[in-house]
Amino acid sequence: MAACFGETAPVFAAGPPQFVTEPVPPLFTPSLQTIDGSVIARQTERGNVILAGYPRTAADAIANRAPVPPVKTLAAMRALARVVPALAHSHVIRVWSGIEGYLPDMIPVIGPSLTTPRLFHAFGFCGHGFQIGPGVGLCLSEMIIDGATPTPLDPFSIGRFRSEAVVSDKFRQEFD
Ligand SMILES: Cc1cc2nc3c(=O)[nH]c(=O)nc-3n(C[C@H](O)[C@H](O)[C@H](O)COP(=O)(O)OP(=O)(O)OC[C@H]3O[C@@H](n4cnc5c(N)ncnc54)[C@H](O)[C@@H]3O)c2cc1C
């Protein structure tokens, strides 16, 4: 869409792989997340463990498909077993993913168009749009209604892609 207004951002599709195990006896109540993001897990009341983990999987926005290759399932379960050894032999009963927009510096584009007055961008949430969605909505509404937002958005400007894109270490970890 931004390209229709003469602006470019190297956004591409990828998907966070998700897994759910068979129900197992209660093991942990808070959600778990390892610093490197290789394990993000929570256990439901029914006992199933819902697991997500980096790296992401390839996705095809045109075909609207984000398959999870079995090698990702095995890698995720190995990572989970390192954190919760009691789950080393639990069975995965379902996997899924979806299509998300990613940018090389792993942060979204949020802010006014640099070519078109009254056009505002918010895309490429790199896997964390749920978390920041309400805040993004607030910033957009402030810019649209009040003409400005007190939230500093320069790091999210689409203008950052006018020069060579900065590639974050996290991006290299995941997609190289
Ligand atoms: C499996 C999975 C797990 C995730 N887990 C988390 C998580 O734990 N925490 C987190 O913060 N984020 C998570 N995310 C990321 C989060 O879903 C996204 O960052 C967020 O949904 C992006 O919001 P969006 O509004 O930019 O895009 P979307 O939510 O994709 O919304 C875009 C909307 O535009 C509509 N649309 C598309 N084309 C057109 C058109 N031409 N005209 C009109 N409408 C159109 C689509 O139908 C869709 O409703 C996850 C994503 C996936 C796929």
The ligand as an SDF file (V2000), in Angstrom:
LIG
                    3D

 53 58  0  0  0  0  0  0  0  0999 V2000
    0.2690  -17.3980   14.8660 C   0  0  0  0  0  0  0  0  0  0  0  0
    0.4970  -15.9900   15.3340 C   0  0  0  0  0  0  0  0  0  0  0  0
    0.7580  -15.7400   16.6820 C   0  0  0  0  0  0  0  0  0  0  0  0
    1.0040  -14.4390   17.1200 C   0  0  0  0  0  0  0  0  0  0  0  0
    1.2390  -14.2320   18.4640 N   0  0  0  0  0  0  0  0  0  0  0  0
    1.4470  -12.9600   18.8870 C   0  0  0  0  0  0  0  0  0  0  0  0
    1.6840  -12.7020   20.2630 C   0  0  0  0  0  0  0  0  0  0  0  0
    1.7300  -13.6190   21.0880 O   0  0  0  0  0  0  0  0  0  0  0  0
    1.8830  -11.4100   20.6490 N   0  0  0  0  0  0  0  0  0  0  0  0
    1.8440  -10.3830   19.7620 C   0  0  0  0  0  0  0  0  0  0  0  0
    2.0000   -9.2280   20.1620 O   0  0  0  0  0  0  0  0  0  0  0  0
    1.6190  -10.5820   18.4390 N   0  0  0  0  0  0  0  0  0  0  0  0
    1.4490  -11.8540   17.9910 C   0  0  0  0  0  0  0  0  0  0  0  0
    1.2490  -12.0710   16.6710 N   0  0  0  0  0  0  0  0  0  0  0  0
    1.3510  -10.9350   15.7440 C   0  0  0  0  0  0  0  0  0  0  0  0
    0.0200  -10.1960   15.6170 C   0  0  0  0  0  0  0  0  0  0  0  0
   -0.9790  -11.0660   15.1810 O   0  0  0  0  0  0  0  0  0  0  0  0
    0.2070   -9.1240   14.5230 C   0  0  0  0  0  0  0  0  0  0  0  0
    1.3600   -8.3470   14.8340 O   0  0  0  0  0  0  0  0  0  0  0  0
   -0.9980   -8.1960   14.3950 C   0  0  0  0  0  0  0  0  0  0  0  0
   -2.1480   -8.9400   14.1400 O   0  0  0  0  0  0  0  0  0  0  0  0
   -0.7200   -7.2140   13.2490 C   0  0  0  0  0  0  0  0  0  0  0  0
   -1.8350   -6.3600   13.1900 O   0  0  0  0  0  0  0  0  0  0  0  0
   -2.1980   -5.6450   11.8210 P   0  0  0  0  0  0  0  0  0  0  0  0
   -3.4570   -4.8710   12.0940 O   0  0  0  0  0  0  0  0  0  0  0  0
   -1.0070   -4.9090   11.3100 O   0  0  0  0  0  0  0  0  0  0  0  0
   -2.4350   -6.8130   10.7670 O   0  0  0  0  0  0  0  0  0  0  0  0
   -3.5450   -7.9490   10.7710 P   0  0  0  0  0  0  0  0  0  0  0  0
   -3.9170   -8.3430   12.1530 O   0  0  0  0  0  0  0  0  0  0  0  0
   -3.0290   -8.9630    9.8200 O   0  0  0  0  0  0  0  0  0  0  0  0
   -4.8270   -7.2300   10.1430 O   0  0  0  0  0  0  0  0  0  0  0  0
   -4.8510   -6.8380    8.7860 C   0  0  0  0  0  0  0  0  0  0  0  0
   -6.3340   -6.8060    8.3980 C   0  0  0  0  0  0  0  0  0  0  0  0
   -6.4290   -6.2090    7.0720 O   0  0  0  0  0  0  0  0  0  0  0  0
   -7.3800   -6.9600    6.3290 C   0  0  0  0  0  0  0  0  0  0  0  0
   -7.0690   -6.7240    4.9180 N   0  0  0  0  0  0  0  0  0  0  0  0
   -6.0720   -7.2580    4.1880 C   0  0  0  0  0  0  0  0  0  0  0  0
   -6.1080   -6.7760    2.9200 N   0  0  0  0  0  0  0  0  0  0  0  0
   -7.1590   -5.9200    2.8730 C   0  0  0  0  0  0  0  0  0  0  0  0
   -7.7300   -5.1110    1.8600 C   0  0  0  0  0  0  0  0  0  0  0  0
   -7.1950   -5.0560    0.6200 N   0  0  0  0  0  0  0  0  0  0  0  0
   -8.8190   -4.3470    2.1510 N   0  0  0  0  0  0  0  0  0  0  0  0
   -9.3510   -4.3670    3.4090 C   0  0  0  0  0  0  0  0  0  0  0  0
   -8.8510   -5.1120    4.4290 N   0  0  0  0  0  0  0  0  0  0  0  0
   -7.7730   -5.8840    4.1490 C   0  0  0  0  0  0  0  0  0  0  0  0
   -7.1440   -8.3950    6.7760 C   0  0  0  0  0  0  0  0  0  0  0  0
   -8.2940   -9.1900    6.5040 O   0  0  0  0  0  0  0  0  0  0  0  0
   -6.9150   -8.2130    8.2970 C   0  0  0  0  0  0  0  0  0  0  0  0
   -8.1360   -8.2420    9.0050 O   0  0  0  0  0  0  0  0  0  0  0  0
    1.0100  -13.3690   16.1960 C   0  0  0  0  0  0  0  0  0  0  0  0
    0.7480  -13.5970   14.8410 C   0  0  0  0  0  0  0  0  0  0  0  0
    0.5110  -14.8880   14.4120 C   0  0  0  0  0  0  0  0  0  0  0  0
    0.2270  -15.1130   12.9570 C   0  0  0  0  0  0  0  0  0  0  0  0
  1  2  1  0
  2  3  1  0
  2 52  2  0
  3  4  2  0
  4  5  1  0
  4 50  1  0
  5  6  2  0
  6  7  1  0
  6 13  1  0
  7  8  2  0
  7  9  1  0
  9 10  1  0
 10 11  2  0
 10 12  1  0
 12 13  2  0
 13 14  1  0
 14 15  1  0
 14 50  1  0
 15 16  1  0
 16 17  1  0
 16 18  1  0
 18 19  1  0
 18 20  1  0
 20 21  1  0
 20 22  1  0
 22 23  1  0
 23 24  1  0
 24 25  2  0
 24 26  1  0
 24 27  1  0
 27 28  1  0
 28 29  2  0
 28 30  1  0
 28 31  1  0
 31 32  1  0
 32 33  1  0
 33 34  1  0
 33 48  1  0
 34 35  1  0
 35 36  1  0
 35 46  1  0
 36 37  1  0
 36 45  1  0
 37 38  2  0
 38 39  1  0
 39 40  1  0
 39 45  2  0
 40 41  1  0
 40 42  2  0
 42 43  1  0
 43 44  2  0
 44 45  1  0
 46 47  1  0
 46 48  1  0
 48 49  1  0
 50 51  2  0
 51 52  1  0
 52 53  1  0
M  END
$$$$
